[in-house]
Amino acid sequence: MEQLHKDFGDIAEFRLVYIREAHPIDSRRPAPYAEEKGISAATTFGERCAVALDLLDDKNLSIPTIVDDMDNSMNEAYSAFPDRIFVVDVDGKIAFVADQGPWGYAPAIKDVRKWLDVRKTTAAKSITD
């Protein structure tokens, strides 16, 4: 996602929405990353923000980030858990929805890249015409 942000930041706005942690250390199946970093399920918004900031720093991400509230409003509205990619067009309509979860992420990156490539090419062509 970071590479998409770098490659297409001139024609698209990107937002990462940090939702609840999928596999914190206090879950049935803690992820190695959570174990390594000591990430527990957040009980306060401040804790969730701190984990999001640590993730951005650790992964060297520059994408502007929004943190979901403790009611998980964004996650609930978009069925985003554990991860998901959406593209919203200039009219505010959802133009692309990836499958949920890790199985949908890699194919979505490729599909979004193709979608953005078309828009970038179209934008460049309209400038030269």
Residue frames as a rotation matrix with the C-alpha (Angstrom) as fourth column:
MET 1
0.574 0.819 0.000 0.00
0.819 -0.574 0.000 0.00
0.000 0.000 -1.000 0.00
GLU 2
0.342 -0.533 -0.774 2.87
0.214 -0.758 0.616 2.36
-0.915 -0.377 -0.145 0.77
GLN 3
-0.707 -0.642 0.299 4.21
0.404 -0.019 0.915 1.89
-0.581 0.767 0.273 -2.75
LEU 4
-0.070 0.770 0.634 0.79
0.969 -0.099 0.227 2.70
0.238 0.630 -0.739 -4.24
HIS 5
0.718 0.314 -0.621 0.73
0.552 -0.800 0.233 5.83
-0.424 -0.511 -0.748 -2.12
LYS 6
-0.123 -0.867 -0.483 4.14
0.100 -0.495 0.863 6.86
-0.987 0.058 0.148 -3.45
ASP 7
-0.769 -0.235 0.594 3.35
0.549 0.233 0.803 5.96
-0.327 0.944 -0.050 -7.06
PHE 8
-0.322 0.768 0.553 -0.11
0.747 -0.152 0.647 7.54
0.581 0.622 -0.525 -7.25
GLY 9
-0.184 0.209 -0.960 -0.17
0.863 -0.434 -0.260 10.20
-0.471 -0.876 -0.100 -4.54
ASP 10
-0.909 -0.203 -0.363 -0.19
0.022 -0.895 0.445 12.84
-0.416 0.396 0.819 -7.25
ILE 11
-0.707 0.687 -0.169 -3.58
-0.354 -0.137 0.925 11.69
0.613 0.713 0.340 -8.58
ALA 12
0.252 0.796 -0.550 -5.22
0.206 0.511 0.834 10.05
0.946 -0.323 -0.035 -5.56
GLU 13
-0.071 -0.197 0.978 -5.61
-0.906 -0.398 -0.146 10.62
0.418 -0.896 -0.150 -1.85
PHE 14
-0.176 -0.078 -0.981 -4.82
0.142 0.985 -0.103 7.69
0.974 -0.157 -0.162 0.40
ARG 15
0.058 0.178 0.982 -6.03
-0.947 -0.302 0.110 6.97
0.317 -0.937 0.151 3.93
LEU 16
-0.599 -0.194 -0.777 -5.18
0.100 0.945 -0.312 4.05
0.794 -0.264 -0.547 6.13
VAL 17
0.286 0.700 0.654 -7.85
-0.760 -0.251 0.600 3.29
0.584 -0.668 0.460 8.72
TYR 18
-0.798 -0.569 -0.197 -6.47
-0.289 0.648 -0.705 1.46
0.529 -0.506 -0.682 11.72
ILE 19
0.370 0.929 0.013 -9.17
-0.559 0.211 0.802 -0.82
0.742 -0.304 0.597 13.13
ARG 20
0.677 -0.094 0.730 -8.97
-0.669 0.334 0.664 -3.23
-0.306 -0.938 0.163 16.04
GLU 21
-0.383 -0.920 -0.079 -5.97
-0.908 0.360 0.216 -5.53
-0.171 0.154 -0.973 16.17
ALA 22
0.292 0.530 -0.796 -6.67
-0.734 0.658 0.168 -8.86
0.613 0.535 0.581 14.46
HIS 23
0.579 -0.173 -0.797 -4.41
0.339 0.940 0.042 -11.08
0.742 -0.294 0.602 16.58
PRO 24
0.301 -0.478 0.825 -3.30
-0.761 -0.642 -0.094 -9.35
0.574 -0.600 -0.557 19.81
ILE 25
-0.671 -0.702 -0.240 -1.33
-0.404 0.617 -0.675 -11.29
0.622 -0.356 -0.698 22.41
ASP 26
-0.765 0.441 0.470 -4.46
-0.403 0.241 -0.883 -11.74
-0.503 -0.864 -0.006 24.54
SER 27
0.193 0.821 -0.538 -6.42
-0.980 0.130 -0.153 -13.45
-0.055 0.556 0.829 21.74
ARG 28
0.782 0.183 0.596 -6.86
-0.224 0.974 -0.005 -17.14
-0.581 -0.130 0.803 20.90
ARG 29
0.557 -0.595 0.579 -4.32
0.823 0.490 -0.288 -16.89
-0.112 0.637 0.763 18.05
PRO 30
0.620 -0.368 -0.693 -1.77
-0.064 -0.904 0.423 -14.15
-0.782 -0.218 -0.584 18.72
ALA 31
0.932 -0.343 0.120 0.26
0.126 -0.005 -0.992 -13.06
0.340 0.939 0.039 15.71
PRO 32
0.223 -0.935 -0.277 4.06
0.968 0.245 -0.049 -13.19
0.114 -0.258 0.960 15.93
TYR 33
-0.342 -0.321 0.883 4.14
0.357 -0.914 -0.194 -9.42
0.869 0.249 0.427 15.32
ALA 34
0.533 0.629 0.566 1.83
-0.333 -0.458 0.824 -8.84
0.778 -0.628 -0.034 18.31
GLU 35
0.866 -0.272 -0.420 3.92
0.495 0.588 0.640 -11.13
0.073 -0.762 0.643 20.48
GLU 36
-0.090 -0.974 0.209 7.14
0.925 -0.159 -0.344 -9.42
0.369 0.162 0.915 19.43
LYS 37
-0.522 -0.069 0.850 5.69
0.093 -0.995 -0.024 -5.94
0.848 0.067 0.526 20.05
GLY 38
-0.878 0.220 -0.426 3.57
0.461 0.150 -0.874 -6.84
-0.128 -0.964 -0.233 23.10
ILE 39
-0.778 0.625 0.064 0.33
-0.509 -0.687 0.519 -5.69
0.369 0.371 0.852 21.44
SER 40
-0.783 0.623 0.000 -2.75
0.436 0.549 -0.713 -6.41
-0.444 -0.558 -0.701 23.53
ALA 41
-0.116 0.838 0.533 -6.35
0.871 -0.173 0.460 -5.70
0.478 0.518 -0.709 22.53
ALA 42
-0.856 -0.214 0.471 -6.83
0.060 -0.946 -0.320 -1.97
0.513 -0.245 0.822 23.09
THR 43
-0.251 0.785 -0.566 -9.26
0.968 0.213 -0.133 -1.03
0.016 -0.582 -0.813 25.83
THR 44
0.267 0.298 -0.916 -9.02
0.330 -0.922 -0.204 2.73
-0.906 -0.248 -0.344 25.27
PHE 45
0.967 0.099 0.236 -8.82
0.256 -0.344 -0.903 4.97
-0.008 0.934 -0.358 22.23
GLY 46
0.596 -0.803 0.009 -5.43
-0.784 -0.579 0.223 6.19
-0.173 -0.140 -0.975 23.43
GLU 47
-0.022 -0.584 0.811 -4.08
-0.238 0.791 0.563 2.62
-0.971 -0.181 -0.157 23.45
ARG 48
0.551 0.296 0.780 -5.43
0.628 0.469 -0.621 2.03
-0.550 0.832 0.073 19.93
CYS 49
0.978 -0.208 -0.026 -3.80
-0.185 -0.801 -0.570 5.26
0.097 0.562 -0.821 18.73
ALA 50
0.309 -0.917 0.253 -0.50
-0.775 -0.088 0.626 4.30
-0.552 -0.390 -0.737 20.32
VAL 51
0.041 -0.249 0.968 -0.48
0.264 0.937 0.230 0.92
-0.964 0.246 0.104 18.56
ALA 52
0.832 0.307 0.463 -1.37
0.521 -0.144 -0.841 2.60
-0.192 0.941 -0.280 15.24
LEU 53
0.816 -0.570 -0.098 1.50
-0.578 -0.811 -0.091 5.08
-0.028 0.130 -0.991 15.65
ASP 54
0.054 -0.806 0.589 3.91
-0.500 0.489 0.715 2.27
-0.865 -0.333 -0.376 16.49
LEU 55
0.336 0.150 0.930 2.81
0.578 0.746 -0.329 0.37
-0.743 0.648 0.164 13.39
LEU 56
0.990 0.056 0.129 3.28
0.136 -0.622 -0.771 3.41
0.037 0.781 -0.623 11.15
ASP 57
0.516 -0.853 0.074 6.73
-0.824 -0.471 0.314 3.99
-0.234 -0.223 -0.946 12.59
ASP 58
0.023 -0.512 0.858 7.77
-0.255 0.827 0.501 0.33
-0.967 -0.231 -0.112 12.54
LYS 59
0.251 0.169 0.953 6.63
0.753 0.585 -0.302 -0.21
-0.608 0.793 0.019 8.94
ASN 60
-0.699 -0.593 -0.400 7.85
0.290 -0.746 0.599 3.24
-0.654 0.303 0.693 7.83
LEU 61
-0.154 0.766 0.624 4.42
0.987 0.088 0.135 4.18
0.049 0.637 -0.770 6.47
SER 62
-0.945 -0.200 -0.257 3.68
0.210 -0.978 -0.011 7.72
-0.249 -0.064 0.966 5.34
ILE 63
-0.489 0.842 0.227 0.02
0.440 0.013 0.898 7.22
0.753 0.539 -0.377 4.46
PRO 64
-0.609 0.366 0.704 -2.27
-0.686 -0.688 -0.236 9.60
0.398 -0.627 0.670 6.39
THR 65
-0.734 0.220 -0.643 -3.98
0.344 0.936 -0.072 7.46
0.586 -0.274 -0.763 9.02
ILE 66
-0.062 0.806 0.589 -7.35
-0.793 -0.399 0.461 7.50
0.606 -0.439 0.663 10.75
VAL 67
-0.975 -0.210 -0.075 -7.93
-0.113 0.754 -0.647 5.42
0.192 -0.622 -0.759 13.88
ASP 68
-0.202 0.949 -0.243 -11.31
0.144 0.274 0.951 3.73
0.969 0.157 -0.193 14.24
ASP 69
-0.117 0.245 0.962 -13.24
-0.868 -0.496 0.021 4.57
0.482 -0.833 0.271 17.39
MET 70
-0.859 -0.286 0.426 -13.71
-0.492 0.691 -0.529 2.09
-0.143 -0.664 -0.734 20.22
ASP 71
0.131 0.942 0.310 -17.21
-0.471 0.334 -0.816 1.26
-0.872 -0.039 0.488 18.94
ASN 72
-0.618 -0.517 0.592 -15.47
0.259 0.577 0.775 0.07
-0.742 0.632 -0.223 15.75
SER 73
0.280 0.846 -0.454 -17.76
-0.141 -0.431 -0.891 2.24
-0.950 0.314 -0.001 13.62
MET 74
0.024 -0.342 -0.939 -15.61
-0.971 -0.231 0.059 2.15
-0.237 0.911 -0.338 10.46
ASN 75
-0.916 -0.388 0.102 -15.00
-0.369 0.914 0.168 -1.56
-0.158 0.116 -0.981 10.77
GLU 76
-0.411 0.846 0.339 -18.71
0.318 0.481 -0.817 -2.21
-0.854 -0.228 -0.467 11.21
ALA 77
0.362 0.597 -0.715 -19.76
-0.408 -0.589 -0.698 0.12
-0.838 0.544 0.030 8.37
TYR 78
0.271 -0.360 -0.893 -17.29
-0.962 -0.069 -0.264 -1.35
0.033 0.931 -0.365 5.87
SER 79
0.968 0.074 0.238 -16.82
-0.114 0.981 0.155 -4.94
-0.222 -0.178 0.959 7.12
ALA 80
0.591 -0.793 -0.146 -13.11
-0.667 -0.378 -0.642 -4.25
0.454 0.477 -0.752 7.10
PHE 81
0.248 -0.525 0.814 -11.82
-0.822 0.330 0.464 -6.80
-0.512 -0.784 -0.350 9.62
PRO 82
0.439 -0.689 -0.577 -9.05
0.710 -0.128 0.693 -7.95
-0.551 -0.713 0.433 9.48
ASP 83
-0.506 -0.515 -0.692 -8.07
-0.016 -0.797 0.604 -5.82
-0.862 0.317 0.395 6.48
ARG 84
0.254 0.649 0.717 -9.66
0.849 0.205 -0.487 -4.55
-0.463 0.732 -0.499 3.30
ILE 85
-0.826 -0.517 -0.223 -9.04
0.318 -0.755 0.573 -2.07
-0.465 0.403 0.788 0.50
PHE 86
0.376 0.918 0.124 -11.63
0.754 -0.226 -0.616 0.39
-0.538 0.325 -0.778 -0.82
VAL 87
-0.851 -0.471 0.235 -11.37
0.522 -0.699 0.489 2.99
-0.066 0.538 0.840 -3.56
VAL 88
0.208 0.876 -0.436 -13.71
0.645 -0.458 -0.612 5.96
-0.736 -0.153 -0.660 -3.38
ASP 89
-0.144 -0.252 0.957 -14.08
0.960 -0.270 0.074 7.98
0.239 0.929 0.281 -6.58
VAL 90
-0.926 -0.328 0.186 -14.14
0.300 -0.939 -0.167 11.77
0.230 -0.099 0.968 -6.90
ASP 91
-0.256 0.917 0.307 -17.94
-0.354 -0.384 0.853 11.74
0.899 0.109 0.423 -6.53
GLY 92
-0.442 0.007 0.897 -17.64
-0.897 0.013 -0.442 10.02
-0.015 -1.000 0.001 -3.14
LYS 93
0.719 0.689 -0.087 -18.93
-0.694 0.717 -0.057 6.70
0.023 0.102 0.995 -4.44
ILE 94
0.107 -0.665 0.739 -17.20
-0.376 0.661 0.649 3.41
-0.921 -0.347 -0.179 -3.78
ALA 95
0.396 -0.065 -0.916 -15.49
-0.918 -0.041 -0.394 2.42
-0.012 0.997 -0.076 -7.03
PHE 96
-0.031 -0.498 -0.867 -13.65
-0.331 0.823 -0.461 -0.69
0.943 0.273 -0.191 -5.86
VAL 97
0.493 0.160 0.855 -14.03
-0.867 0.177 0.466 -3.11
-0.077 -0.971 0.226 -2.95
ALA 98
-0.445 -0.713 -0.542 -11.48
-0.660 0.670 -0.340 -5.84
0.605 0.207 -0.769 -2.27
ASP 99
0.392 0.473 -0.789 -12.25
0.173 0.805 0.568 -9.12
0.904 -0.359 0.234 -0.58
GLN 100
0.793 -0.055 0.607 -11.83
-0.586 -0.339 0.736 -9.21
0.165 -0.939 -0.301 3.18
GLY 101
0.842 -0.397 0.366 -8.88
-0.048 0.620 0.783 -10.54
-0.538 -0.677 0.503 5.01
PRO 102
-0.045 -0.988 -0.151 -5.38
-0.395 -0.121 0.911 -11.37
-0.918 0.100 -0.384 4.07
TRP 103
-0.279 -0.041 0.959 -6.50
0.659 0.719 0.222 -13.48
-0.699 0.694 -0.174 1.09
GLY 104
0.642 0.614 0.458 -8.02
0.756 -0.411 -0.509 -10.39
-0.124 0.674 -0.729 -0.58
TYR 105
0.615 -0.392 -0.684 -5.19
0.032 -0.855 0.518 -7.98
-0.788 -0.340 -0.514 0.12
ALA 106
-0.447 -0.891 0.076 -2.51
0.100 0.035 0.994 -8.98
-0.889 0.452 0.073 -2.42
PRO 107
-0.365 0.349 0.863 -4.95
0.929 0.204 0.310 -9.34
-0.068 0.915 -0.399 -5.36
ALA 108
0.701 0.678 -0.219 -6.50
0.676 -0.731 -0.099 -6.00
-0.227 -0.078 -0.971 -4.38
ILE 109
0.148 -0.736 -0.661 -3.15
0.010 -0.667 0.745 -4.22
-0.989 -0.117 -0.091 -4.52
LYS 110
-0.757 -0.429 0.493 -2.71
0.439 0.225 0.870 -5.45
-0.484 0.875 0.018 -8.10
ASP 111
-0.040 0.848 0.528 -6.27
0.994 -0.020 0.109 -4.50
0.103 0.529 -0.842 -9.07
VAL 112
0.717 0.267 -0.644 -6.03
0.435 -0.893 0.113 -1.04
-0.545 -0.361 -0.757 -7.50
ARG 113
-0.305 -0.897 -0.320 -2.69
0.089 -0.361 0.928 -0.46
-0.948 0.254 0.190 -9.26
LYS 114
-0.666 0.126 0.735 -4.33
0.741 0.225 0.633 -1.28
-0.085 0.966 -0.243 -12.61
TRP 115
0.414 0.910 0.011 -7.30
0.910 -0.414 0.002 0.99
0.007 0.009 -1.000 -11.79
LEU 116
0.563 -0.272 -0.780 -5.00
0.183 -0.880 0.438 3.86
-0.806 -0.390 -0.446 -10.84
ASP 117
-0.568 -0.787 0.242 -2.73
0.373 0.016 0.928 3.28
-0.734 0.617 0.284 -13.86
VAL 118
-0.208 0.592 0.778 -5.72
0.965 -0.008 0.264 3.82
0.162 0.806 -0.570 -16.14
ARG 119
0.782 0.548 -0.298 -6.63
0.606 -0.781 0.153 7.04
-0.148 -0.300 -0.942 -14.32
LYS 120
0.178 -0.803 -0.569 -3.06
0.136 -0.553 0.822 8.32
-0.975 -0.224 0.010 -14.39
THR 121
-0.679 -0.395 0.618 -2.74
0.615 0.154 0.774 7.57
-0.401 0.906 0.138 -18.10
THR 122
0.169 0.849 0.501 -6.09
0.956 -0.265 0.126 9.23
0.240 0.458 -0.856 -18.80
ALA 123
0.759 0.076 -0.646 -5.10
0.389 -0.849 0.357 12.28
-0.522 -0.522 -0.674 -16.75
ALA 124
-0.255 -0.940 -0.228 -1.74
0.185 -0.279 0.942 12.57
-0.949 0.198 0.245 -18.52
LYS 125
-0.545 0.103 0.832 -3.38
0.833 0.180 0.524 12.20
-0.096 0.978 -0.184 -21.94
SER 126
0.537 0.832 0.137 -5.94
0.838 -0.545 0.022 14.92
0.093 0.103 -0.990 -21.21
ILE 127
0.468 -0.461 -0.754 -3.13
0.198 -0.777 0.598 17.30
-0.861 -0.429 -0.272 -20.22
THR 128
-0.598 -0.800 0.056 -1.29
0.183 -0.069 0.981 16.73
-0.780 0.596 0.188 -23.51
ASP 129
-0.287 0.574 0.767 -4.42
0.956 0.219 0.193 16.97
-0.057 0.789 -0.612 -25.69
